[in-house]
Amino acid sequence: MNLTYLVTGAAGFIGSALTLRLLERGDNVVGIDNHNAYYDQALKEARLARHADHPNYTHLRIDLTDRSEIEDAFSRYKPQRVVNLAAQAGVRYSLDNPMAYIESNIVGFSYILEGCRHHGVEHLVYASSSSVYGANTATPFSIHQNVDHPLSLYAASKKTNELMAHTYSHLYGLSTTGLRFFTVYGPWGRPDMALFRFTKAILAGDPIQVFNYGKHRRDFTYVDDIVEGVLRTLDRPAPVNSKWDGNIPDPGTSLAPWRLYNIGNNQPVELLDYINAIEEILGKKAIKELLPLQPGDVPDTYANVDDLIEQFNYRPATNIQNGIQRFVDWYLSYYKV
């Protein structure tokens, strides 16, 4: 029997890509997106157009923070599994617009949890972020490390999601899996992300802002690898860890049906090397404006994916040269450059 999946952020970068994969394998998808103006709405519409007319797809233009609309979606469509990818994204945006993160990422997520609780959802998978590692410097970052020192409200909101999910797993037996995504990139990406901004500026001959003088490292992870990780975890509801010990509590598992996983490439790349790869593919040099580290940013991210390998026999594997090439090919085609 084909399942019904509720995917929030279905016109978003990852949500649209995930929706396509679910539809391709024969599942039914109810997509939610508020189509807000955080970035170019035409790009969201173009993403959505790839699957909007599929017979197994239903699209709802509603906001995560509209409690009655979210409740109605659960009541009407009765999804067996839910993927929450809708969120106010961006570390730097959170410095000037904190309430957007409280409303979408925390209040909105609480309505998703309530919908799952009251409508018998088998498994909730939700997007967390590598940002939760905050002030941690021991790399590679592991889900078995404590993450109690966020450096931005965005990071704090994602850590809050993990705590809220654990509460529902403990109290109501709701199976929840949090996925800490590491610097996702690829075709159909967000215009505020580095690869998109750099490609646009280099082609136009405009300078690019390179923070931390280009010395920080990111575990850039290709979007298709992220989606594959979501699917693999989604298909297996989170188990309890029967060996969990409250005297030495493991931050990544629980006696409740609650799990966390990193999804990252496990190969951090220095930002200047990333820019060099873009330059080589575009055949054009960047005009670099070297700047100090921005407030809220972390110097390095590097994912330990041992749990993903051990439990799902999976690890992201797309190298940045191939990933950037695919993005540039899409960008040139989409914008007719």
Buried (B, 14 or more C-beta within 10 A) or exposed (E): EEBBBBBBBBBBBBBBBBBBBBBEEEBBBBBBBBBEEBBEEEBBEBBBEBBBEBEBBBBBEBBBBBBEBBBBBBEEBEBBBBBBBBBBBBBBBBBEEBEBBBBBBBEBBBBBBBBBBEBEBEBBBBBBBBBBBBEBEEBBBBBEBEBEEBBBBBBBBBBBBBEBBBBBBBEEEBBBBBBBBBBBBBBBBBEBBBBBBBBBBBBEEEEBEBBBEBBBBBBBBBBBBBBBBBBBBBEEBBEBBEEBEEEEEBBBBBBBBBBBBBBBBBBBBBBBEBBBBBBEBBEEEBEBEEEEEBEBBBEBBBBBBBBBEEBBEBBBEBBBEEBBBBBBEBBEEEEEE
